[in-house]
């Protein structure tokens, strides 16, 4: 068990012995000529080094490959980025924190979980990113999420850096009292590393309003400070923002609508297949309905529901948010229009658009091929990296409009940053203003990705556009701040 509060380098955290420093081979001693490898050779070398220095972290490797494989044109056009070692520095977290989280269940038994906070990059502002409580959480997953967060946050145009955290604690099936005790223990260590000008966590899978409340309460108790900006996703009675729970799902639908408009289509009247039934999926469904589309599905780990009349979002909210039930309960109570399919793939359901909103790597190449055969027009990622690299490649090759998560699901962190602004001014904005700001931000992200892709000869490729646009904003800030 790693000692509480230990801040580890990547090599210390994951390898038995330290690795030598990374070098691009592009810097030389004063007075020596600078020799630069070609960009493809440089990026291949960096990716190999990332895998060597971060063993047994496949999700982080995948995220790094997805970004770096699109950066060749910008590195060729801006050699100063390579000269300053910016890609290497971006791929190495500024700080990795691993700590133990002991807590007692309702029967007095002691459990020990592991907590993580990866503070990846603060060139644009304080670290910003959610906390995930799920048994699958490990250092590699937190690093992949934190790495994605750098570019996602940069695309919003707001002053926030990238980070992520969480624990392998599973809140499912635990009592409120057990969740409270865990959150209090987690924050007892985490409070040393966060602050409204340093690192501002939020929610993610397994961390909703209940957990944020317990975490904030413990932070306030320990520090004896009312520092509302230290966490986002708070209740609206005590520093939260309107539409923060809805923002990720709403934002993804807005991004999807923008992609369709670019192709001369309208979201209204389109059918949609949505995976998941958590926060992101529920509010994706809600926004689709509000904009005139027809969401047909939702899912969880037990299977999926198809509702020929369209998902009843109020019934779904009651079952998932209030009763904490399963999607099978929805089918049982909805009536003849809905059917539950145990197991199987929600992507088998024909629809005009697909919005994966559950978890990473849920949409594989076989599912993508099925979507293409069924005539899907657009796929937009509500979850973080829900499509595998093979699926993304297949969809892009087929000419499907594909919205990568770092752009499409940036609505959540955008409204988190708006919550920080409201906290700083000690004011509360009306719902209409926050919705207007979110719409403006998501349309701006779409325009930035589209224009950047065109500028680098990849018209219509939102993956390339998002990666390069996010990279340029962070890299320029790092360049101006020196080698730190």
N, C-alpha and C positions, 0 to 999 in steps of 0.2 A: 504493500500500500504506500503510495507516494505521500510524503508528509504534507499536511495542510499548508496552503500558501506557497508551495514550491512553484517557481516560475522557471520552466524548462526550455532549453533550446530544442529545435526539432530533432537533432541527433540524440540528445540526452533522453528525450521522451520516448524514442522508438527504437533506438539501436544500442547494442552493447558497447560500442566504442565510438568516439567522436569521428566525424568525417572532415576531410580537409575543406577549406573554404571554396565556394564556387567561383569560377573565373570564366569569363567569356573569351579570354585571349585577345580582347580588343583594346585593352589599355597597355601602355608602354611607359618605361621610365622617361623622365624629362630629357628631351633632346633626341630620343629614339623615334623613328617613324612609326606611326600607328598602322597596324595591320588588322584588318577586320575580316573575319570569316563571312561567307555569304550567309544571308539571314536563315535560310532553310537549315544549313549545317549548324548554325548557332542555336536555333530553336530545338533541333533534334538532340543536341548535346545537353541543353537545359532540361528537356523532358526526361532524358535518361538519368540525369543527375537527381531530379526530383524523385524518381522512382527508387533510386539507390539510397537516398538520404531519408526517405519516408516509407520504409517497408511495411507491408501488410495494411496499406491504407488505399484500397482500390477506388473508393469514392473520390478521394482527394486527387489521385492520379487522373481519374476520368475528368474531373472539373478542370484540372490544369491543362490536359490535352485539348479539351474543348475550346479553351481560350487561346492558348499559345499557337495552335495550328492555324488560327486566323490572323495572326499578327505580322506575318512576313511582309505584307505590303507597307505597313506603317513603319516597321523597323528599317526597311529599305529606304523609305522616304525621309526618315528622321534618324540618321545614324547616331545622333547625340544620345538617344535613349539607350542604345547598346553600350556606348562609351561610358555611360554613367552607371551601368549595371542595374538598370531599372527593372528589367524583367526578373532577374534573380532576386532582387530585394522585394518585389511584389509577391513572389511565390514563397517567401520565408516570413512567417508571422513575426510581428514585433515582440509578441509575448504569448507564451502558452502557460496556462495555469491549470493544475490538476490538484484536486483536494478530496479528502474523504468527507462523507456526509453520514454521520451516525444518527439514528432516530429510533424511537420505540413505537411499536404497533399498539393496538387497543388491548392486547393481551399481555403487554409488558415485555415482549420479546424485542431484543435489540437487532437492528439491521444496519448494515453499512453499505452505502452506495458510493459511487464515484461522481464527483462534480467536475465540470470543465468550463473554462472560459478562454477562448482564443481571441486575443486582441490583434487583429491581422494588420490593419493599416489605418493610420490616423492623419494622413497628409491633408485631407479635406475637412477634418473636424473630429469630434470625439467618436470613439468606436461606437457603432450602432448595429444592433442585430439581436435576434430573439434568443430565448431559452427553450430548449426542447427536453421534455421529460418522457423518455421512452426506453424500453429495454435494449433497443438496438444501438443506443448512443454510445459512441466511443470517440477516441481522439481523431481518427480519420474522418468520420462523418462530420464532426464539429469543424474540422479544418476545411472540408469541402464546402460546407455551408458558409463559413466565414469568408472563404476566398470568393465565392459567388457574390457575397454581400458587398464586397469592395466595389465591384462594377455596377451592381444594381443601385447602390446608394449614389454612386457618381452620376448615373444616368438621370436621377431625379433633379440634378442641378442644385441640390441643397447642400448645406455645409455639414456633412456627416461622413465619418469614416466607416470602416467595415470590421465587424466582429461577430462572434456567435458563441453560444454556450449551452449548457444543459447537464443532464444526468441520465444514468441508466435506470433511474427510478421509474416504476410503472404506476401511475396514479389510478389506472383502471381497476375497479373493484375495491379500492381503498375508501375508508370512511373520510368524511370531511376533517375529523380530528386527526387522523393519520396524515392526510395531505398537509394539514396545517403544521404539524410537528416536523414533517420533512422539510417544508418550505422554510421554517424558522431555522432549522439546522443548516440548510443550504445557504441562506442569507448570512448566517453568523460568520461564515468564511468569506462569501462573495463580497460583502460590504467593504472589505479592505481594498478592493480593486476597482470599484465603480464610483461614479459621481457624475453630476449633470454636465461637467466640463471635461470628463475623462472617458467614461464608458457608460452607455445608457442601454441596458437590456430591455427586452419586450417579451411578448409571448411567442409561442410556436406550437408545434404538436405537443399536446399534454399540458400546456400552460395557457390557461384562459384567464378570464376575469377573477375567478376564485383564487387561483394561484398567485396572480399579480397582487391581489389584495393582501394575502398572507405575507408575501415577500416584502411589500412596501411597509406593512405594519412592523415587521421585525427590523427593517432598516431604520425606521423612525425611532424605534425603541432603543436600538444600540447606539445610534449616533446623536440622539436628542436633537435632531434637526428635521424641520418640515422642508424637505428638498424634493418638491414634486417632480422636477425634471430628471430625477435619477432613474425612473422607470416609465415606460409608456405602455398603453393598454389599460390604464387605470379606469376606475369607475367614474362616470361623468359627474357624480356628486363631490368628488374629491380630486379634481385635477385632470380627469380624462377628457378626451376629445370626442365630439360627435363623429359617428360613422367609423371609429377605429376598428371595431370588430368586423364591419362590412368591407373595409377598404381593399383588402387583397382580392377578394372575389369581384367586387365592383370594378376595380382597376383592370383586371384581366378581361372582363367583358368590354370595357371601354377600348382597350388595346385591340381586341379582336374586331370590334366595330370599325376602328380606324384602318386595320389591314384590309377589311372587306371594301371599305370606301375607296381605298387606293386602287382596287380592282374593279371599281364601278358597280359594286354590290351593296346591298343594305342588310343590316342585321335583322330587321323586322321580317317576320315570316319564316326565318330559318329554324330548322330543328337542330337540337344540340344533344350530344352525349356528354355527360359530366360524370367523372369518377369521384369517389369519396363522399362523405356525408358529415364532415367536420365543418369547422368555421368557414374555410375557404370555399368548399363546395356549396354550402347552404346559401351563402351570399352571392356566389356565382349564379345559382339558380334564381335567386330573387332579382338580380339585375337583368338577367336574360328576359324574365317575364316582364319587367318594367319597360324594356326596350322593344317588346313585341316579338321576341323569339320564343321558341317552345322547347324547354329542357325536358328530355324524355327519361333520364336515368339518374340514379345515385347508387352508391355502393359502400360496403365496408368489408371487413375481413371475412365475413360469412358468405358474401355473394353480392348480387346486385338486383335492383328493382327496375323494371321497365313500366312506365305509366303512359299508355297510349293517349290519354287526355292531357298529358303534361304533369310534371311534378307539382303537387300541392305543397308549397313552401311552408305554409303555416303548420300543416300536419307534420312535415319533416322536422321543423324546429321543435315542436312539442315532443316528439319522440327522441330526438338526439340531444337537444339542449336542456330540456326539463327532465324527461324520464331517463335519459342516458341509455336508451334502448338500441335495438338493432334495426337495420333496414327491412328485415323480414316483417317486423311489426307494422311498418308502413303499408306493405302490401296487404297484410291481413285486415287492416282498418280502412284502406282506401276504397276497396270494392272491386268490381269486375274489371275496371280499366287497368289495374296494376297487377303485375305478376312478379314473384320473387324467383330468382335463378340462383341456386346454391353453387358456389364455385364458378367455373366458366370465366369468360372475359366480357366485361362491359363494352369493350371495343367491337364486339360482334354486332352491336345494334347499329343499323344504318342511320346516318344523320348527316346534316350539312356541315356542322362544325363539331370539333372534339376539344374538350377542355379538361385535361388531366389535372386533378386537384387533390390527390391523395398523398403520394409519397414518391421518393426517388426511384427511378428505373421501373416504374409500373407499366410503361408502354414500350413493349419490345418490338423487334423487327416484324414478327408474325402479326402482331396487332396492327402495326403501321401498314403492312401489306393489305390487311383486311379493310382498314379505313380507306385506303386508296381504291380498292376494288369497289367499295360502296359509294365512291364518288365524293369523299370529304373535300371541302373547299379550304378549310382553315383548321389548324391545330395550334392551340395557344396554352402555354404551361402556367397553370395556377399554382401548382406545387413547385418545389425546388428540384430541378433536374429530373422530372418524372419520365422523360423519354430517353431511352438508351442511345448511345452514339449511332448504332446501326439503324434505329428507328428514325432518328433525325435525318441521317443521310438519305434514307429511302424516301421520306416525305419531301425533302428538298429536291431530290432528283425527279420526283413525280410532279413538281410544280405546285405543290400545296403551300399555301401561305403558312409559315411556321413562326410563331412568336416565342422566343426563348424566355425562360423564367426570369432571367435577370432584368429583362425589360417588361415583360407582360405582367409579372406579379409584384412589381415595384410599388403598387398602390398602398400596400400595408406599411412599408417603411416610410413612404412619403407622408402619410397621415400621422405616423409616429413623430416625424420631424415637425409637422404642423402642431402636434400636441406639445412638443418641446417649446415651440415659439409661444404658444398660449401660456404655458407654465412660466416662461421667462417674464412675460408681461403681466402675469397674474390676471388673466382675462379668459373668457370662454367665448368662442365663436359660435354663432348659430349653425345649425345643420346645413342650411342652404349654402352658407359661405364655404364650409369645408367641402361639400360636394362640388361646388364650382371650382375650388382650388384643385381638387383631385382630378376633375375632368381636364383642367388646363395642364396639369403635370403629365397625365397619361398621354394626352395628345402631343405634348412637347416631346416626350420620350419616343413616341412613334415617329415623329418628324425627324428627330435627331438620328435615330437608327436608320431610317430610310435615306436621309441625305448623306450620312456617312458611308453607307453601302454604295451609293451611287458615286461618291467622290473617289472611292477605291476600286471602282470597276466591278462591283458586285450588286448591281441593281436588283432590288427585291429580296435580297438576302439579309434578313433581320438578325441572324446569328452573327454574321461578320460585322454588320453595322453596330450592333449592341456591344460586341466585344471591343471593337476599335474605339468607339466613342467613349465608352467607360474607361478604357485604358488610357486614352489621350488625356482625359481630364485629370486622372490621378497622377499619371507620369509627369505632366507639366508641373503640377504642384510639387512633386518630389524633386524634380530637377531644380526648381527655384529654391528649395529648402536645404540643398546640399546633401552630402553623403552621411546619413544618420540612420 
